[in-house]
């Protein structure tokens, strides 16, 4: 098959959807398919991808508690039509197919078999409240619809009812499971709690800092390592200053190689997000690394792990509950080991080989259904 993978987001900027598309494309090529990626790109020359077709320049747009780097250029319609005509794709797989502007433009002009994956979840309904009536015709062009989790399916189904398959995000399990060395600078006898994520308010770092402050007095050997791009923000700085927090280390954005070493350096992984997570790939990374987890009991995270199995789930925005769950793991190395081992077992179901096989099955069924419709 000749497959197009379409991203609404800047392909030069790391993110869950971009990583998903990159890995899915690699898996499909290994299965013998031809893959092209269509995406807005802020720096195409830095990508070094032979199969990337840059369409439009992205702009940062605030959305869903984060910043989406998408292209808003409607003048790229001619480029899209030319690409679709010249490439003659068998399958066009659109990620966030109803997102502006590139996926919508591709879907509007597509004469191929279309598959859509919906990644987004939000507690609020504003995203499609005003536009969903106008998008139904394009939604109906999707032969197969995929959601990455039950929360993502419930969210999109409110506006666009239909049949959806749950196919989770994939993970390079072996990459994170490899026994790489921890960082020497943090391998000094202290107990390391790790946070990984963009430093956005919805990721809940201020609540982890609040919990850490509660614990640090009784357990002075604790260290908090914060990995991820962005600025902690005024509230986080205020907590650290008012409570004179020591042993909080911000390392910024890191490579994938460094990230897996930080997982190996950690004794406990903590994900205190307050909501708006459709899945929780970072939890799967922690599980594959064999690390026990303390995370908030939000829908996206609860779809990945089970409270009391791979770690603990606590109410969001509850510093005390977060501290109590962390304390249980701080005091019990055996429990940390047990939960880490269970996580490694759970992580196996997110292997990219398994996820890609499910997606490939969707492609085959979509093409089969299209052939039957033509015969009929």
Order of alpha helices (4+ residues) and beta strands (2+ residues): beta-alpha-beta-beta-beta-beta-alpha-beta-alpha-beta-alpha-alpha-beta-alpha-beta-alpha-beta-alpha-beta-alpha-beta-alpha-beta-alpha-beta-alpha-beta-alpha-alpha-alpha
